[in-house]
Amino acid sequence: MSDLLLPDDALLLHVGPHKTGTTAVQSAFFAAASALEEHGVRYPGRSRTPMAGVVAVTGHGPMAGEPPLDIKDWERFVACVPERGRVVVSSEFFADAEGEAVERVVEDLGRDRVHVVVTLRPLDRIVPSQWQQYIQNGSVVSLRRWLRGILRDDVAGTSGFWRRHRHDVLVRRWADVVGPDRVRVVVVDDRDPAALLRTFEDLVGAPDGILQPEPDRLNRSLTLPEVEVVRSLNKEFRLRGWEARDYRRFVRLGATKGLKAVPPDPSAPRVVLPRWALERLHTVSLEMVDQIRASGVAVVGDLDDLVVARPGPDAPDSIPRTVAVPSDVAARAVAGAVEAAHADRAGMTSRLRKMRALSPGAVVERVLPRVGRRR
């Protein structure tokens, strides 16, 4: 029996943060949900992760074009969480919870059974991915300006990035509520991708291999030219004053999805951090590792792996101001947006077809309340 095994009625609360293997964990648990039930492990909810509910309870969000926050989404999710047996709840958006939000999450899910798991990777692996994610959610800030903002100007670490990724503070926020003996830090080993899922199997007492990585090419990182295409589209959306729901449809689920539909060009430039940023991240990572080590929480893996190495001789001194965008990259983005438009038209046709089958009274009943709410 593994030393990591949680108690029989424990609720494993995986709080992320972002870009630490969360999608892989959630996809594997969701795909294996039925098989896990046979071993007394439940993964509640009807989707890979209860994002809407978690965003509502933390109070940070929603993403561009998504429905407004509704705490009922969180309440509905809590209502479907089993009261007995081992349960797994995972969302990287729990990393945004602070103060009363942390207290409410723990209280609602069961203060006497919650065990928190924090998965961590080195900051130099997280920073480029997190900037990309902000771009994919509508940001227009260049990498140069964004790095200056979080690494030079935000000395106190008060930005949304540091709320998630000042990892020692994140660990302490949850340890202060559930106790350090109920918090586990898992250091993600990028050299052994399967190790993360094996660790979660050990935590819940699931058989080896029941959690399998799901192929998800649409979650891949963008190349630097691909990011710049999306950033340019973001600028156009702002300039033209288009609605956020159209951004979600045509950029996030259209152009960006089109870019990710094929494997990245191995020769395309990637997002690379300059020397000064790596030096800063090295210093911050040393501080974080020292604080996590002193916190008394359990650690799976080697905390020293989280220390960002000092920049080598090949590290660039600066970030290029302009990026060449190949025509095929731009074409894929346009094709993705067009495909989203066709999909939306097909969906509307389907809805209209269903409406034709309704009586006039039923049509009025369905449409008028929605119009009223929108007004």
Rosetta blueprint (number, residue, H / E / L):
1 M L
2 S L
3 D L
4 L L
5 L L
6 L L
7 P L
8 D L
9 D L
10 A L
11 L E
12 L E
13 L E
14 H E
15 V L
16 G L
17 P L
18 H L
19 K L
20 T L
21 G L
22 T H
23 T H
24 A H
25 V H
26 Q H
27 S H
28 A H
29 F H
30 F H
31 A H
32 A L
33 A H
34 S H
35 A H
36 L H
37 E H
38 E L
39 H L
40 G L
41 V E
42 R E
43 Y L
44 P L
45 G L
46 R L
47 S L
48 R L
49 T L
50 P L
51 M H
52 A H
53 G H
54 V H
55 V H
56 A H
57 V H
58 T H
59 G L
60 H L
61 G L
62 P L
63 M L
64 A L
65 G L
66 E L
67 P L
68 P L
69 L L
70 D L
71 I H
72 K H
73 D H
74 W H
75 E H
76 R H
77 F H
78 V H
79 A H
80 C L
81 V L
82 P L
83 E L
84 R L
85 G L
86 R E
87 V E
88 V E
89 V E
90 S E
91 S L
92 E H
93 F H
94 F H
95 A H
96 D H
97 A L
98 E L
99 G L
100 E H
101 A H
102 V H
103 E H
104 R H
105 V H
106 V H
107 E H
108 D H
109 L H
110 G L
111 R L
112 D L
113 R L
114 V E
115 H E
116 V E
117 V E
118 V E
119 T E
120 L E
121 R L
122 P L
123 L H
124 D H
125 R H
126 I H
127 V H
128 P H
129 S H
130 Q H
131 W H
132 Q H
133 Q H
134 Y H
135 I H
136 Q H
137 N L
138 G L
139 S L
140 V L
141 V L
142 S L
143 L H
144 R H
145 R H
146 W H
147 L H
148 R H
149 G H
150 I H
151 L H
152 R H
153 D H
154 D L
155 V L
156 A L
157 G L
158 T L
159 S L
160 G H
161 F H
162 W H
163 R H
164 R H
165 H H
166 R L
167 H H
168 D H
169 V H
170 L H
171 V H
172 R H
173 R H
174 W H
175 A H
176 D H
177 V H
178 V H
179 G L
180 P H
181 D H
182 R H
183 V E
184 R E
185 V E
186 V E
187 V E
188 V L
189 D L
190 D L
191 R L
192 D L
193 P L
194 A H
195 A H
196 L H
197 L H
198 R H
199 T H
200 F H
201 E H
202 D H
203 L H
204 V H
205 G L
206 A L
207 P L
208 D L
209 G L
210 I L
211 L L
212 Q L
213 P L
214 E L
215 P L
216 D L
217 R H
218 L H
219 N H
220 R L
221 S L
222 L L
223 T L
224 L H
225 P H
226 E H
227 V H
228 E H
229 V H
230 V H
231 R H
232 S H
233 L H
234 N H
235 K H
236 E H
237 F H
238 R H
239 L H
240 R H
241 G L
242 W L
243 E L
244 A H
245 R H
246 D H
247 Y H
248 R H
249 R H
250 F H
251 V H
252 R H
253 L H
254 G H
255 A H
256 T H
257 K H
258 G H
259 L H
260 K H
261 A L
262 V L
263 P L
264 P L
265 D L
266 P L
267 S L
268 A L
269 P L
270 R L
271 V L
272 V L
273 L L
274 P L
275 R H
276 W H
277 A H
278 L H
279 E H
280 R H
281 L H
282 H H
283 T H
284 V H
285 S H
286 L H
287 E H
288 M H
289 V H
290 D H
291 Q H
292 I H
293 R H
294 A H
295 S H
296 G L
297 V L
298 A E
299 V E
300 V E
301 G L
302 D L
303 L H
304 D H
305 D H
306 L H
307 V L
308 V L
309 A L
310 R L
311 P L
312 G L
313 P L
314 D L
315 A L
316 P L
317 D L
318 S L
319 I L
320 P L
321 R L
322 T L
323 V L
324 A L
325 V L
326 P L
327 S H
328 D H
329 V H
330 A H
331 A H
332 R H
333 A H
334 V H
335 A H
336 G H
337 A H
338 V H
339 E H
340 A H
341 A H
342 H H
343 A H
344 D H
345 R H
346 A H
347 G H
348 M H
349 T H
350 S H
351 R H
352 L H
353 R H
354 K H
355 M H
356 R H
357 A L
358 L L
359 S L
360 P H
361 G H
362 A H
363 V H
364 V H
365 E H
366 R H
367 V H
368 L H
369 P H
370 R H
371 V H
372 G H
373 R H
374 R H
375 R L
